[in-house]
Amino acid sequence: MTVNIHPYERLVRVVLGLFVSSLAFWGPAHPAFLLGLVLVATGAAGWCPPYALLGISTCRHVAK
């Protein structure tokens, strides 16, 4: 698995994912908090499966 998410996008995914997941504790329990967990997981890993399937990469690859 190669990194295909830009560092800024990773940060946004983690923050947004934590916010969406925390909504389960503020209001009525709803299965949508799982979306937040997926965002946190992809942001932490730096790899997004749909991006990989579609050949998308938002990060810059440094030439060696």
Residue pairs with C-beta under 8 A, 6 or more apart in sequence:
1 45
1 47
1 52
2 47
3 46
3 47
3 59
4 46
4 47
4 48
4 51
4 52
4 56
4 57
4 58
4 59
5 13
5 42
5 43
5 46
5 47
5 48
5 51
5 58
5 59
6 58
6 59
6 60
7 59
9 43
9 58
10 43
10 44
10 46
11 43
12 43
13 39
13 40
13 42
13 43
14 39
14 40
14 43
14 44
16 36
16 39
17 35
17 36
17 37
17 38
17 39
17 40
17 41
17 43
18 36
18 40
19 36
20 32
20 33
20 35
20 36
20 39
21 33
21 36
21 37
21 40
22 36
23 30
23 32
23 33
23 36
24 30
24 33
42 48
42 49
46 59
50 56
51 57
51 58
